[in-house]
Amino acid sequence: MEKVNGTKAYILHHRTSVKDLMELGNRALGTIETFSGNYPFQWTEKGWMGPDNHIYPVK
């Protein structure tokens, strides 16, 4: 957890790899592509607000 401008925040970092199991256009069989990114969640009075501006309440 981090504090950003005095607000509690979690940042979910992810890395995903995808391997082609068949030829796709000009991509050879077995091509591996890796994607990465992050999703920040900020604490609000009603629960955690995700990057989609949806509130995920704490139960």
N, C-alpha and C positions, 0 to 999 in steps of 0.2 A: 504494500500500500504506500502511496505517496500523498503528499499534500500539495495541491496545485492552487495557488491563490487562496490558501486557507481552507480548501475543500478537499475532503478525502477522495482519492481516486485510485482505481486499480486499472492497470493496462495489461490486457491479455495479448502476449506476443505469440505468433504462430508461424510455422514453416511447413509447407505441404509439398510433396513431390508426386508427380503424375507420370506414369510410364505408358506409352502407346503400345497397345497389344495388337494393332494392325496398322497398315500404312494409311495415313490420312493426308491426302493431297501430296505435298512435296516433303512430308515428314516421314522419315524412315521408321520401320518397325523397331521398337525398343527405345525410341527417343524418350529421354527423361527431362521433364521441365519442372523447376522448383519455383514456388510462389511463397512470398512471406508478407506479413503485414501485422497490424495491431488493431485492437478494439479497446477504446477507453471506456470505462464505466465510472460515473461520478455519483457520489452519495447525495441524496436529497432527503427531505423530510418524509417522503412517501416510499423510499427504497432506492435501489440502484438504477440510474438512468443510463441506458446503453447508447451506442453510437446511432441507433435508429430512433432516438428520442423516446423510446418506450420505457416506462417505469417497471422494473422488476422488483415487486415487494418482497421484503424479508419476512419469512414465516416462522 
